[in-house]
Amino acid sequence: MDVNGVGWIAAIIIGGLAGWLAEMFMKSDTGIFMNIVLGIVGAIVLNAILQALNIGAFGVGWFAYLITGFIGACLLIWVGRLVRR
């Protein structure tokens, strides 16, 4: 089973990296598990948003998954901050 052109184990590793990058960029304080969740869920959410807006995704493969996960994780962190205020 593939997730955006990458396997499940690669999705976890790349999702963790994307979440960690988003954590550093957004100056958030989350742990490794939350980084993985943010990266994977962020990629899924951003892909859904792009499909709903009828905009093509960033492509297929690990680099596209990393970019999508990073942007999606940043969006999730931003929304989380809005909700907490």
A tleap script that builds the chain and sets N, CA, C and O, in Angstrom:
source leaprc.protein.ff14SB
mol = sequence {
  NMET ASP VAL ASN GLY VAL GLY TRP ILE ALA
  ALA ILE ILE ILE GLY GLY LEU ALA GLY TRP
  LEU ALA GLU MET PHE MET LYS SER ASP THR
  GLY ILE PHE MET ASN ILE VAL LEU GLY ILE
  VAL GLY ALA ILE VAL LEU ASN ALA ILE LEU
  GLN ALA LEU ASN ILE GLY ALA PHE GLY VAL
  GLY TRP PHE ALA TYR LEU ILE THR GLY PHE
  ILE GLY ALA CYS LEU LEU ILE TRP VAL GLY
  ARG LEU VAL ARG CARG
}
set mol.1.N position { 0.849 -1.183 0.000 }
set mol.1.CA position { 0.000 0.000 0.000 }
set mol.1.C position { 0.887 1.236 0.000 }
set mol.1.O position { 1.835 1.328 0.780 }
set mol.2.N position { 0.579 2.177 -0.869 }
set mol.2.CA position { 1.369 3.394 -0.986 }
set mol.2.C position { 0.609 4.593 -0.435 }
set mol.2.O position { -0.619 4.657 -0.498 }
set mol.3.N position { 1.357 5.527 0.099 }
set mol.3.CA position { 0.826 6.808 0.542 }
set mol.3.C position { 1.518 7.870 -0.298 }
set mol.3.O position { 2.694 8.168 -0.087 }
set mol.4.N position { 0.793 8.438 -1.246 }
set mol.4.CA position { 1.335 9.484 -2.112 }
set mol.4.C position { 2.619 9.041 -2.814 }
set mol.4.O position { 3.548 9.833 -2.971 }
set mol.5.N position { 2.669 7.804 -3.226 }
set mol.5.CA position { 3.816 7.310 -3.963 }
set mol.5.C position { 4.945 6.774 -3.107 }
set mol.5.O position { 5.967 6.353 -3.650 }
set mol.6.N position { 4.805 6.773 -1.800 }
set mol.6.CA position { 5.824 6.208 -0.918 }
set mol.6.C position { 5.174 5.130 -0.054 }
set mol.6.O position { 3.967 5.170 0.185 }
set mol.7.N position { 5.959 4.180 0.410 }
set mol.7.CA position { 5.441 3.125 1.272 }
set mol.7.C position { 5.129 3.634 2.669 }
set mol.7.O position { 5.454 4.769 3.018 }
set mol.8.N position { 4.497 2.783 3.461 }
set mol.8.CA position { 4.084 3.178 4.813 }
set mol.8.C position { 5.260 3.513 5.714 }
set mol.8.O position { 5.207 4.488 6.462 }
set mol.9.N position { 6.322 2.719 5.653 }
set mol.9.CA position { 7.485 2.988 6.511 }
set mol.9.C position { 8.153 4.287 6.081 }
set mol.9.O position { 8.552 5.094 6.920 }
set mol.10.N position { 8.274 4.485 4.767 }
set mol.10.CA position { 8.836 5.740 4.268 }
set mol.10.C position { 7.937 6.914 4.648 }
set mol.10.O position { 8.439 7.994 4.960 }
set mol.11.N position { 6.612 6.721 4.627 }
set mol.11.CA position { 5.679 7.790 5.004 }
set mol.11.C position { 5.889 8.189 6.464 }
set mol.11.O position { 5.813 9.371 6.799 }
set mol.12.N position { 6.148 7.228 7.322 }
set mol.12.CA position { 6.394 7.522 8.738 }
set mol.12.C position { 7.706 8.295 8.899 }
set mol.12.O position { 7.768 9.278 9.638 }
set mol.13.N position { 8.736 7.852 8.213 }
set mol.13.CA position { 10.039 8.513 8.323 }
set mol.13.C position { 9.980 9.920 7.727 }
set mol.13.O position { 10.430 10.884 8.348 }
set mol.14.N position { 9.428 10.030 6.528 }
set mol.14.CA position { 9.342 11.338 5.864 }
set mol.14.C position { 8.375 12.248 6.614 }
set mol.14.O position { 8.621 13.447 6.742 }
set mol.15.N position { 7.265 11.676 7.115 }
set mol.15.CA position { 6.322 12.452 7.919 }
set mol.15.C position { 6.971 13.003 9.171 }
set mol.15.O position { 6.728 14.148 9.554 }
set mol.16.N position { 7.801 12.186 9.812 }
set mol.16.CA position { 8.533 12.651 10.991 }
set mol.16.C position { 9.478 13.786 10.653 }
set mol.16.O position { 9.583 14.757 11.402 }
set mol.17.N position { 10.172 13.665 9.519 }
set mol.17.CA position { 11.076 14.722 9.083 }
set mol.17.C position { 10.310 15.994 8.742 }
set mol.17.O position { 10.723 17.093 9.111 }
set mol.18.N position { 9.196 15.842 8.038 }
set mol.18.CA position { 8.372 17.010 7.678 }
set mol.18.C position { 7.825 17.679 8.934 }
set mol.18.O position { 7.828 18.906 9.033 }
set mol.19.N position { 7.358 16.885 9.888 }
set mol.19.CA position { 6.855 17.431 11.146 }
set mol.19.C position { 7.939 18.124 11.941 }
set mol.19.O position { 7.701 19.173 12.541 }
set mol.20.N position { 9.137 17.540 11.951 }
set mol.20.CA position { 10.253 18.152 12.664 }
set mol.20.C position { 10.637 19.487 12.026 }
set mol.20.O position { 10.883 20.468 12.727 }
set mol.21.N position { 10.688 19.516 10.685 }
set mol.21.CA position { 10.999 20.766 9.988 }
set mol.21.C position { 9.938 21.831 10.277 }
set mol.21.O position { 10.261 23.000 10.489 }
set mol.22.N position { 8.674 21.414 10.282 }
set mol.22.CA position { 7.590 22.354 10.591 }
set mol.22.C position { 7.700 22.847 12.031 }
set mol.22.O position { 7.455 24.019 12.313 }
set mol.23.N position { 8.069 21.950 12.935 }
set mol.23.CA position { 8.251 22.326 14.336 }
set mol.23.C position { 9.346 23.386 14.469 }
set mol.23.O position { 9.182 24.355 15.210 }
set mol.24.N position { 10.447 23.209 13.765 }
set mol.24.CA position { 11.538 24.179 13.808 }
set mol.24.C position { 11.116 25.498 13.160 }
set mol.24.O position { 11.400 26.570 13.695 }
set mol.25.N position { 10.443 25.426 12.016 }
set mol.25.CA position { 10.040 26.613 11.275 }
set mol.25.C position { 9.004 27.430 12.044 }
set mol.25.O position { 9.079 28.658 12.078 }
set mol.26.N position { 8.039 26.747 12.660 }
set mol.26.CA position { 6.957 27.420 13.378 }
set mol.26.C position { 7.308 27.682 14.841 }
set mol.26.O position { 6.497 28.232 15.586 }
set mol.27.N position { 8.508 27.292 15.254 }
set mol.27.CA position { 8.961 27.449 16.638 }
set mol.27.C position { 7.941 26.874 17.623 }
set mol.27.O position { 7.512 27.523 18.577 }
set mol.28.N position { 7.581 25.627 17.338 }
set mol.28.CA position { 6.628 24.897 18.164 }
set mol.28.C position { 7.408 23.952 19.064 }
set mol.28.O position { 8.602 23.738 18.854 }
set mol.29.N position { 6.759 23.398 20.044 }
set mol.29.CA position { 7.429 22.457 20.946 }
set mol.29.C position { 6.620 21.172 21.029 }
set mol.29.O position { 5.801 20.987 21.929 }
set mol.30.N position { 6.874 20.276 20.053 }
set mol.30.CA position { 6.188 18.984 20.037 }
set mol.30.C position { 7.230 17.885 20.089 }
set mol.30.O position { 8.407 18.125 19.823 }
set mol.31.N position { 6.808 16.693 20.428 }
set mol.31.CA position { 7.717 15.562 20.504 }
set mol.31.C position { 7.809 14.825 19.178 }
set mol.31.O position { 7.172 15.206 18.195 }
set mol.32.N position { 8.606 13.769 19.165 }
set mol.32.CA position { 8.836 13.022 17.935 }
set mol.32.C position { 7.560 12.358 17.418 }
set mol.32.O position { 7.318 12.339 16.211 }
set mol.33.N position { 6.740 11.812 18.325 }
set mol.33.CA position { 5.486 11.184 17.895 }
set mol.33.C position { 4.559 12.209 17.250 }
set mol.33.O position { 3.950 11.933 16.216 }
set mol.34.N position { 4.451 13.382 17.851 }
set mol.34.CA position { 3.586 14.422 17.292 }
set mol.34.C position { 4.157 14.946 15.976 }
set mol.34.O position { 3.395 15.326 15.087 }
set mol.35.N position { 5.483 14.974 15.836 }
set mol.35.CA position { 6.085 15.364 14.564 }
set mol.35.C position { 5.668 14.416 13.450 }
set mol.35.O position { 5.323 14.854 12.352 }
set mol.36.N position { 5.700 13.119 13.733 }
set mol.36.CA position { 5.298 12.120 12.744 }
set mol.36.C position { 3.833 12.309 12.385 }
set mol.36.O position { 3.468 12.310 11.209 }
set mol.37.N position { 2.998 12.468 13.401 }
set mol.37.CA position { 1.562 12.657 13.168 }
set mol.37.C position { 1.316 13.930 12.366 }
set mol.37.O position { 0.550 13.912 11.403 }
set mol.38.N position { 1.952 15.031 12.748 }
set mol.38.CA position { 1.770 16.292 12.028 }
set mol.38.C position { 2.211 16.178 10.578 }
set mol.38.O position { 1.537 16.696 9.687 }
set mol.39.N position { 3.320 15.514 10.327 }
set mol.39.CA position { 3.817 15.364 8.964 }
set mol.39.C position { 2.888 14.539 8.096 }
set mol.39.O position { 2.578 14.927 6.970 }
set mol.40.N position { 2.438 13.393 8.616 }
set mol.40.CA position { 1.560 12.512 7.838 }
set mol.40.C position { 0.186 13.129 7.668 }
set mol.40.O position { -0.325 13.205 6.550 }
set mol.41.N position { -0.419 13.570 8.757 }
set mol.41.CA position { -1.751 14.172 8.682 }
set mol.41.C position { -1.699 15.475 7.880 }
set mol.41.O position { -2.627 15.782 7.132 }
set mol.42.N position { -0.628 16.230 8.034 }
set mol.42.CA position { -0.475 17.459 7.262 }
set mol.42.C position { -0.452 17.195 5.765 }
set mol.42.O position { -1.064 17.930 4.990 }
set mol.43.N position { 0.260 16.138 5.357 }
set mol.43.CA position { 0.297 15.782 3.940 }
set mol.43.C position { -1.083 15.365 3.445 }
set mol.43.O position { -1.491 15.733 2.344 }
set mol.44.N position { -1.796 14.600 4.258 }
set mol.44.CA position { -3.137 14.156 3.874 }
set mol.44.C position { -4.092 15.341 3.774 }
set mol.44.O position { -4.858 15.452 2.817 }
set mol.45.N position { -4.040 16.226 4.769 }
set mol.45.CA position { -4.932 17.394 4.782 }
set mol.45.C position { -4.635 18.319 3.601 }
set mol.45.O position { -5.555 18.765 2.916 }
set mol.46.N position { -3.362 18.605 3.363 }
set mol.46.CA position { -3.030 19.506 2.261 }
set mol.46.C position { -3.402 18.896 0.913 }
set mol.46.O position { -3.876 19.607 0.027 }
set mol.47.N position { -3.193 17.589 0.744 }
set mol.47.CA position { -3.617 16.943 -0.503 }
set mol.47.C position { -5.121 17.062 -0.684 }
set mol.47.O position { -5.586 17.307 -1.797 }
set mol.48.N position { -5.891 16.895 0.386 }
set mol.48.CA position { -7.350 17.024 0.300 }
set mol.48.C position { -7.755 18.452 -0.065 }
set mol.48.O position { -8.658 18.659 -0.876 }
set mol.49.N position { -7.083 19.434 0.539 }
set mol.49.CA position { -7.377 20.836 0.229 }
set mol.49.C position { -7.066 21.133 -1.233 }
set mol.49.O position { -7.860 21.774 -1.922 }
set mol.50.N position { -5.920 20.671 -1.704 }
set mol.50.CA position { -5.539 20.908 -3.092 }
set mol.50.C position { -6.510 20.242 -4.063 }
set mol.50.O position { -6.850 20.819 -5.096 }
set mol.51.N position { -6.958 19.027 -3.734 }
set mol.51.CA position { -7.929 18.348 -4.587 }
set mol.51.C position { -9.266 19.074 -4.574 }
set mol.51.O position { -9.913 19.184 -5.616 }
set mol.52.N position { -9.696 19.571 -3.414 }
set mol.52.CA position { -10.968 20.291 -3.320 }
set mol.52.C position { -10.926 21.588 -4.129 }
set mol.52.O position { -11.938 22.010 -4.690 }
set mol.53.N position { -9.757 22.212 -4.184 }
set mol.53.CA position { -9.596 23.440 -4.949 }
set mol.53.C position { -9.248 23.165 -6.414 }
set mol.53.O position { -9.044 24.089 -7.201 }
set mol.54.N position { -9.184 21.883 -6.761 }
set mol.54.CA position { -8.870 21.436 -8.122 }
set mol.54.C position { -7.493 21.934 -8.566 }
set mol.54.O position { -7.294 22.331 -9.714 }
set mol.55.N position { -6.558 21.899 -7.629 }
set mol.55.CA position { -5.172 22.282 -7.893 }
set mol.55.C position { -4.349 21.010 -7.839 }
set mol.55.O position { -4.525 20.189 -6.939 }
set mol.56.N position { -3.463 20.845 -8.784 }
set mol.56.CA position { -2.616 19.658 -8.795 }
set mol.56.C position { -1.708 19.609 -7.583 }
set mol.56.O position { -1.296 20.641 -7.054 }
set mol.57.N position { -1.407 18.411 -7.154 }
set mol.57.CA position { -0.510 18.234 -6.010 }
set mol.57.C position { 0.929 18.528 -6.441 }
set mol.57.O position { 1.176 18.846 -7.604 }
set mol.58.N position { 1.851 18.424 -5.529 }
set mol.58.CA position { 3.256 18.711 -5.800 }
set mol.58.C position { 3.950 17.579 -6.538 }
set mol.58.O position { 5.136 17.685 -6.851 }
set mol.59.N position { 3.240 16.506 -6.820 }
set mol.59.CA position { 3.820 15.369 -7.514 }
set mol.59.C position { 3.753 14.123 -6.658 }
set mol.59.O position { 3.056 14.071 -5.645 }
set mol.60.N position { 4.496 13.124 -7.091 }
set mol.60.CA position { 4.509 11.835 -6.401 }
set mol.60.C position { 5.950 11.518 -6.031 }
set mol.60.O position { 6.875 11.833 -6.779 }
set mol.61.N position { 6.132 10.906 -4.898 }
set mol.61.CA position { 7.473 10.525 -4.462 }
set mol.61.C position { 7.801 11.121 -3.115 }
set mol.61.O position { 7.010 11.861 -2.529 }
set mol.62.N position { 8.978 10.786 -2.638 }
set mol.62.CA position { 9.338 11.172 -1.272 }
set mol.62.C position { 9.528 12.678 -1.126 }
set mol.62.O position { 9.164 13.237 -0.091 }
set mol.63.N position { 10.092 13.358 -2.143 }
set mol.63.CA position { 10.311 14.798 -2.023 }
set mol.63.C position { 8.979 15.545 -2.024 }
set mol.63.O position { 8.788 16.480 -1.246 }
set mol.64.N position { 8.062 15.135 -2.892 }
set mol.64.CA position { 6.729 15.757 -2.926 }
set mol.64.C position { 6.004 15.520 -1.610 }
set mol.64.O position { 5.320 16.412 -1.107 }
set mol.65.N position { 6.152 14.309 -1.044 }
set mol.65.CA position { 5.524 13.993 0.237 }
set mol.65.C position { 6.126 14.854 1.348 }
set mol.65.O position { 5.411 15.305 2.243 }
set mol.66.N position { 7.431 15.078 1.293 }
set mol.66.CA position { 8.099 15.910 2.300 }
set mol.66.C position { 7.596 17.355 2.229 }
set mol.66.O position { 7.285 17.955 3.258 }
set mol.67.N position { 7.517 17.906 1.032 }
set mol.67.CA position { 7.045 19.289 0.861 }
set mol.67.C position { 5.589 19.416 1.300 }
set mol.67.O position { 5.226 20.338 2.030 }
set mol.68.N position { 4.764 18.478 0.844 }
set mol.68.CA position { 3.345 18.503 1.208 }
set mol.68.C position { 3.167 18.332 2.712 }
set mol.68.O position { 2.363 19.035 3.323 }
set mol.69.N position { 3.906 17.412 3.309 }
set mol.69.CA position { 3.831 17.196 4.753 }
set mol.69.C position { 4.284 18.408 5.542 }
set mol.69.O position { 3.677 18.754 6.555 }
set mol.70.N position { 5.352 19.060 5.085 }
set mol.70.CA position { 5.865 20.248 5.758 }
set mol.70.C position { 4.836 21.381 5.740 }
set mol.70.O position { 4.531 21.972 6.776 }
set mol.71.N position { 4.309 21.673 4.560 }
set mol.71.CA position { 3.328 22.762 4.445 }
set mol.71.C position { 2.063 22.426 5.227 }
set mol.71.O position { 1.517 23.273 5.933 }
set mol.72.N position { 1.600 21.175 5.094 }
set mol.72.CA position { 0.406 20.754 5.830 }
set mol.72.C position { 0.604 20.798 7.330 }
set mol.72.O position { -0.298 21.205 8.062 }
set mol.73.N position { 1.783 20.380 7.804 }
set mol.73.CA position { 2.071 20.418 9.240 }
set mol.73.C position { 2.122 21.860 9.739 }
set mol.73.O position { 1.637 22.154 10.831 }
set mol.74.N position { 2.701 22.756 8.953 }
set mol.74.CA position { 2.712 24.177 9.335 }
set mol.74.C position { 1.291 24.710 9.444 }
set mol.74.O position { 0.975 25.459 10.368 }
set mol.75.N position { 0.435 24.325 8.504 }
set mol.75.CA position { -0.975 24.739 8.566 }
set mol.75.C position { -1.656 24.194 9.818 }
set mol.75.O position { -2.416 24.908 10.472 }
set mol.76.N position { -1.389 22.937 10.153 }
set mol.76.CA position { -1.991 22.343 11.352 }
set mol.76.C position { -1.513 23.029 12.622 }
set mol.76.O position { -2.306 23.268 13.532 }
set mol.77.N position { -0.237 23.347 12.693 }
set mol.77.CA position { 0.292 24.056 13.869 }
set mol.77.C position { -0.360 25.432 13.973 }
set mol.77.O position { -0.735 25.860 15.065 }
set mol.78.N position { -0.496 26.126 12.846 }
set mol.78.CA position { -1.118 27.450 12.818 }
set mol.78.C position { -2.566 27.375 13.282 }
set mol.78.O position { -2.996 28.188 14.100 }
set mol.79.N position { -3.323 26.406 12.767 }
set mol.79.CA position { -4.719 26.242 13.174 }
set mol.79.C position { -4.815 25.883 14.663 }
set mol.79.O position { -5.696 26.369 15.373 }
set mol.80.N position { -3.904 25.033 15.118 }
set mol.80.CA position { -3.884 24.674 16.535 }
set mol.80.C position { -3.651 25.876 17.428 }
set mol.80.O position { -4.245 25.987 18.500 }
set mol.81.N position { -2.793 26.767 16.988 }
set mol.81.CA position { -2.546 27.984 17.765 }
set mol.81.C position { -3.776 28.885 17.769 }
set mol.81.O position { -4.081 29.505 18.788 }
set mol.82.N position { -4.484 28.966 16.649 }
set mol.82.CA position { -5.694 29.778 16.596 }
set mol.82.C position { -6.767 29.245 17.540 }
set mol.82.O position { -7.469 30.019 18.191 }
set mol.83.N position { -6.889 27.941 17.611 }
set mol.83.CA position { -7.900 27.309 18.455 }
set mol.83.C position { -7.568 27.520 19.932 }
set mol.83.O position { -8.470 27.747 20.738 }
set mol.84.N position { -6.299 27.449 20.292 }
set mol.84.CA position { -5.904 27.608 21.689 }
set mol.84.C position { -6.053 29.021 22.202 }
set mol.84.O position { -6.136 29.227 23.412 }
set mol.85.N position { -6.090 29.998 21.319 }
set mol.85.CA position { -6.214 31.404 21.760 }
set mol.85.C position { -7.574 31.713 22.113 }
set mol.85.O position { -7.868 32.843 22.505 }
savepdb mol mol.pdb
quit
